[in-house]
Amino acid sequence: MSLNLNRHVFGSEANKGNVLSRADAEALFNQWVLNPKLQLHMKQVAHLMKSWAAEKEALDEAGQWRWEMAGLLHDADWDQWPDKHCSKIIEELENRQIDPEIIHAIASHGPLHFGVEPVTNMDKMLFAFDELSGLVHAYSLMRPGGYEGMDVKGVKKRLKEKSFAANVSRDDINDACARAEVALDDLIAFIIPRQETVK
């Protein structure tokens, strides 16, 4: 099944700056995403995006919400329409006249799958957090203390075990770190304490 979007332009520049309200974004999230595990993953990625925007990009609250919204909705259509991932959420956001930068970030969060290259920092970090966040969470589930006491070394050990969280693409993780110009160790160290807070 090909998920290639076969296009590289998303939304309209006339809609630059337009975002969903938090209430509208959460309503869409709750309507489309019914799987609790996927809900948690998307909330974790959203929180990581918001945290990065605040701490590393020094963005104001409005800027942080743009990043958080991209994270919150990046897999919104995966649950009910996996064969339309991520074309359906893109079309929905285009119809709602959302900022093209946010839509492009969602479209580029899996370049090998969707055929869209990450360009902006928002694009690159959504791609970087997506797969690695999932692996870190999977690791927490097998530890007696969950996230407590988790360290970079332990995560990297699991990364090397191809049978662990086998659906997580190691190639995507390495590619994303290279594109974002963030060391793998630094990214893992950023994720662990922040992801731990999301329930």
PLY file of the C-alpha trace (Angstrom):
ply
format ascii 1.0
element vertex 199
property float x
property float y
property float z
element edge 198
property int vertex1
property int vertex2
end_header
0.00 0.00 0.00
1.50 3.32 -1.09
0.92 6.35 1.11
2.86 8.67 -1.20
1.02 11.98 -1.31
2.25 12.73 -4.84
2.41 16.45 -4.14
4.65 18.88 -2.31
2.50 21.99 -1.83
-0.04 22.00 0.97
-2.59 24.59 1.95
-2.54 28.21 0.83
-0.13 30.99 1.72
-3.24 33.13 2.20
-3.94 31.06 5.33
-0.54 31.71 6.92
-0.96 32.20 10.65
-4.30 30.36 10.86
-4.53 27.68 13.55
-7.26 25.63 15.14
-8.30 26.68 18.61
-7.24 24.20 21.28
-10.90 23.23 21.74
-11.35 22.55 18.01
-8.10 20.61 17.76
-9.03 18.46 20.75
-12.53 17.88 19.35
-11.04 16.66 16.06
-8.53 14.51 17.96
-11.25 12.90 20.10
-13.54 12.30 17.13
-10.91 10.74 14.88
-8.57 8.95 17.30
-10.29 6.18 19.27
-7.31 3.98 20.12
-5.96 4.87 23.61
-2.41 3.81 22.72
-2.38 6.03 19.65
-3.95 8.86 21.64
-1.10 8.65 24.15
1.55 8.58 21.42
0.10 11.68 19.77
-0.17 13.53 23.09
3.44 12.63 23.89
4.68 13.88 20.53
2.58 17.04 20.93
4.16 17.73 24.33
7.66 17.14 22.98
6.98 19.53 20.11
5.67 22.21 22.46
8.63 21.74 24.81
11.16 21.97 21.98
9.47 25.09 20.57
9.65 26.75 23.98
13.10 25.63 25.09
15.10 25.37 21.87
13.30 27.68 19.45
12.37 30.33 22.06
8.90 30.69 20.57
6.04 32.49 22.30
2.82 30.73 23.31
1.28 31.15 19.86
4.37 29.65 18.24
4.44 26.81 20.72
0.82 25.97 19.94
1.61 25.73 16.22
4.25 23.09 16.97
2.05 21.34 19.54
-0.88 21.24 17.12
1.26 19.60 14.44
2.27 16.93 16.96
-1.24 16.43 18.28
-2.75 15.82 14.84
0.11 14.19 12.90
-1.42 10.68 13.10
-5.07 11.74 13.39
-6.23 9.64 10.43
-4.12 6.55 11.17
-6.66 4.98 13.53
-9.78 4.89 11.33
-8.34 5.44 7.84
-4.85 3.87 7.72
-5.00 3.60 3.94
-5.50 7.38 3.74
-2.71 8.32 6.17
-1.86 11.21 6.14
-3.82 12.54 3.15
-7.11 12.66 5.06
-5.89 14.88 7.91
-4.11 17.11 5.39
-7.33 17.57 3.40
-9.24 18.27 6.60
-6.80 20.98 7.66
-6.74 22.45 4.16
-10.53 22.65 4.22
-10.29 24.44 7.57
-7.82 26.91 6.01
-4.98 26.10 8.40
-1.48 27.54 8.03
0.40 25.63 5.29
3.51 25.35 7.49
1.61 23.20 9.99
0.16 21.05 7.22
3.59 20.60 5.62
5.03 19.43 8.95
2.39 16.71 9.12
2.93 15.79 5.46
6.68 15.41 5.97
6.78 13.41 9.21
7.62 10.25 7.25
9.52 11.22 4.08
10.02 7.63 2.89
6.29 6.94 3.23
4.71 10.21 2.09
7.35 11.43 -0.37
7.60 14.87 1.26
10.95 16.17 2.52
11.17 17.87 5.93
12.29 21.47 5.36
11.57 23.68 8.37
12.66 23.06 11.95
9.05 22.16 12.75
9.11 19.54 9.98
12.42 18.07 11.09
11.57 17.83 14.78
8.18 16.21 14.19
9.96 13.57 12.10
12.65 13.20 14.77
10.27 12.85 17.72
7.73 10.54 16.07
9.59 7.23 15.89
11.96 7.77 18.81
9.13 8.77 21.14
7.42 5.46 20.39
10.53 3.45 21.17
11.19 5.29 24.43
7.60 4.65 25.52
7.84 0.96 24.60
10.99 0.75 26.73
9.17 2.37 29.68
6.49 -0.34 29.54
9.02 -3.12 30.06
10.77 -1.42 32.99
9.48 -2.02 36.56
9.81 1.69 37.30
8.59 2.91 33.93
10.38 6.15 33.09
11.90 6.49 36.55
15.64 6.02 36.35
15.60 5.55 32.58
18.80 6.71 30.92
20.18 7.31 27.45
22.37 4.22 27.58
19.39 1.93 28.21
17.40 3.42 25.33
20.35 3.06 22.94
20.75 -0.56 23.97
17.13 -1.22 23.00
17.63 0.64 19.75
20.34 -1.85 18.80
18.00 -4.79 19.48
16.15 -5.08 16.19
13.56 -7.40 17.72
12.57 -4.77 20.31
9.77 -2.47 19.13
10.43 -3.94 15.70
7.88 -1.64 14.05
10.01 1.39 14.97
12.25 2.31 12.05
15.86 2.69 13.14
16.68 4.10 9.72
14.05 6.81 10.16
15.46 7.72 13.59
19.02 8.05 12.25
17.81 9.96 9.19
15.74 12.33 11.32
18.62 13.09 13.70
20.88 13.84 10.75
18.34 16.15 9.14
17.65 17.98 12.40
21.38 18.12 13.20
20.67 16.87 16.72
22.80 14.11 18.26
20.85 10.95 19.07
22.03 11.05 22.70
20.81 14.63 23.08
17.43 13.84 21.57
16.89 10.84 23.85
17.94 12.92 26.86
15.41 15.57 25.87
12.58 13.08 25.39
12.79 10.98 28.57
11.94 13.54 31.30
9.36 15.42 29.24
7.55 12.39 27.86
7.33 10.94 31.37
4.92 13.72 32.36
2.32 12.85 29.71
-0.41 10.43 30.74
0 1
1 2
2 3
3 4
4 5
5 6
6 7
7 8
8 9
9 10
10 11
11 12
12 13
13 14
14 15
15 16
16 17
17 18
18 19
19 20
20 21
21 22
22 23
23 24
24 25
25 26
26 27
27 28
28 29
29 30
30 31
31 32
32 33
33 34
34 35
35 36
36 37
37 38
38 39
39 40
40 41
41 42
42 43
43 44
44 45
45 46
46 47
47 48
48 49
49 50
50 51
51 52
52 53
53 54
54 55
55 56
56 57
57 58
58 59
59 60
60 61
61 62
62 63
63 64
64 65
65 66
66 67
67 68
68 69
69 70
70 71
71 72
72 73
73 74
74 75
75 76
76 77
77 78
78 79
79 80
80 81
81 82
82 83
83 84
84 85
85 86
86 87
87 88
88 89
89 90
90 91
91 92
92 93
93 94
94 95
95 96
96 97
97 98
98 99
99 100
100 101
101 102
102 103
103 104
104 105
105 106
106 107
107 108
108 109
109 110
110 111
111 112
112 113
113 114
114 115
115 116
116 117
117 118
118 119
119 120
120 121
121 122
122 123
123 124
124 125
125 126
126 127
127 128
128 129
129 130
130 131
131 132
132 133
133 134
134 135
135 136
136 137
137 138
138 139
139 140
140 141
141 142
142 143
143 144
144 145
145 146
146 147
147 148
148 149
149 150
150 151
151 152
152 153
153 154
154 155
155 156
156 157
157 158
158 159
159 160
160 161
161 162
162 163
163 164
164 165
165 166
166 167
167 168
168 169
169 170
170 171
171 172
172 173
173 174
174 175
175 176
176 177
177 178
178 179
179 180
180 181
181 182
182 183
183 184
184 185
185 186
186 187
187 188
188 189
189 190
190 191
191 192
192 193
193 194
194 195
195 196
196 197
197 198
